[in-house]
């Protein structure tokens, strides 16, 4: 009996590309879209993609190194105690991981929130 190859884990994302979003006006009378029109627009905008774990792993490893560095630098500051870091990150269809800032743009991504706490 032959061994079955282990299947690589994947992350299932719904991603949308802002450039592909149809900007034609949708309105329910006064230019305000109805709930159904918004749902249909989002269905057309968001597409399911499978991103293999191997594509995400190196980017997450880099992010974890950065978080570790931030904790280490905080330890060197007198009078400063950093116990927790909370980041919102996005993962695009290529597996790239980016920290979301206030100027985040909608693109081909799915976002998640990560909370890192010190172990007592």
C-alpha positions as CSV (number, residue, x, y, z in Angstrom):
1,X,0.0,0.0,0.0
2,X,1.5,3.3,-1.1
3,X,1.7,6.2,1.3
4,X,-0.6,9.1,0.3
5,X,1.3,12.4,0.0
6,X,0.4,14.8,2.8
7,X,-1.6,17.7,1.4
8,X,-0.1,21.1,2.2
9,X,-2.4,23.2,4.4
10,X,-3.9,26.3,2.7
11,X,-5.5,29.5,3.9
12,X,-8.8,30.2,2.2
13,X,-9.2,34.0,1.6
14,X,-11.9,36.1,0.0
15,X,-10.0,38.8,-1.9
16,X,-11.0,41.7,-4.0
17,X,-9.2,43.9,-6.4
18,X,-10.2,47.6,-6.1
19,X,-9.2,48.2,-9.7
20,X,-11.6,45.5,-10.9
21,X,-14.5,47.0,-8.8
22,X,-17.2,48.3,-11.2
23,X,-17.6,51.9,-10.3
24,X,-20.9,52.3,-12.1
25,X,-23.4,54.0,-9.9
26,X,-25.9,51.8,-8.1
27,X,-28.9,53.3,-6.6
28,X,-32.3,52.6,-5.1
29,X,-33.9,55.9,-6.1
30,X,-31.6,58.7,-4.8
31,X,-28.3,57.2,-5.7
32,X,-28.2,55.2,-2.5
33,X,-27.7,51.5,-3.2
34,X,-30.2,49.0,-1.7
35,X,-29.0,46.2,0.5
36,X,-29.4,43.7,-2.3
37,X,-27.4,45.9,-4.7
38,X,-24.5,46.1,-2.2
39,X,-24.6,42.3,-1.7
40,X,-24.4,41.7,-5.4
41,X,-21.6,44.2,-5.8
42,X,-19.6,42.5,-3.1
43,X,-20.2,39.0,-4.5
44,X,-18.8,40.3,-7.8
45,X,-15.9,42.0,-6.1
46,X,-14.7,39.2,-3.7
47,X,-13.2,36.1,-5.1
48,X,-12.2,33.0,-3.1
49,X,-8.5,32.0,-3.4
50,X,-6.4,29.3,-1.7
51,X,-3.0,30.4,-0.6
52,X,-0.6,27.6,0.4
53,X,1.0,27.7,3.8
54,X,4.4,27.6,2.2
55,X,3.8,30.9,0.5
56,X,2.8,32.6,3.8
57,X,5.3,31.0,6.1
58,X,8.4,33.0,5.2
59,X,6.5,36.3,5.5
60,X,5.0,35.4,8.9
61,X,8.5,34.4,10.1
62,X,9.8,37.9,9.2
63,X,6.8,39.5,10.9
64,X,7.6,37.5,14.1
65,X,11.2,38.5,14.0
66,X,10.1,42.2,13.9
67,X,7.7,41.7,16.8
68,X,10.5,40.0,18.8
69,X,12.8,43.0,18.0
70,X,10.2,45.4,19.2
71,X,9.8,43.6,22.5
72,X,13.6,43.4,22.9
73,X,14.1,47.2,22.2
74,X,11.3,48.0,24.6
75,X,13.2,46.0,27.3
76,X,16.2,48.3,26.8
77,X,14.2,51.5,27.5
78,X,14.2,52.5,31.2
79,X,10.8,53.0,32.6
80,X,9.0,51.4,29.7
81,X,7.2,48.1,29.9
82,X,5.7,46.6,26.7
83,X,3.4,43.7,27.5
84,X,1.4,43.3,24.3
85,X,1.5,44.2,20.6
86,X,-1.7,44.1,18.5
87,X,-1.3,44.2,14.7
88,X,-3.8,44.1,11.9
89,X,-2.2,42.5,8.9
90,X,-3.3,41.6,5.4
91,X,-2.4,38.6,3.4
92,X,-2.6,38.9,-0.3
93,X,-3.3,36.2,-2.9
94,X,0.5,35.7,-3.3
95,X,0.9,35.0,0.4
96,X,2.6,38.3,1.2
97,X,1.9,39.6,4.8
98,X,1.8,43.3,5.4
99,X,1.0,45.4,8.5
100,X,-2.0,47.6,8.0
101,X,-1.7,51.2,8.9
102,X,-4.1,54.1,8.8
103,X,-3.4,54.5,5.1
104,X,-4.3,50.9,4.2
105,X,-5.7,50.5,0.7
106,X,-8.3,47.9,-0.4
107,X,-6.7,45.5,-2.7
108,X,-6.3,41.7,-3.4
109,X,-6.0,40.9,0.3
110,X,-7.7,39.3,3.3
111,X,-6.9,40.9,6.7
112,X,-6.5,39.4,10.2
113,X,-5.7,40.7,13.6
114,X,-2.8,39.3,15.6
115,X,-2.2,39.9,19.3
116,X,1.2,39.1,20.7
117,X,1.5,38.9,24.5
118,X,4.5,38.3,26.7
119,X,4.7,35.0,28.4
120,X,4.9,35.6,32.2
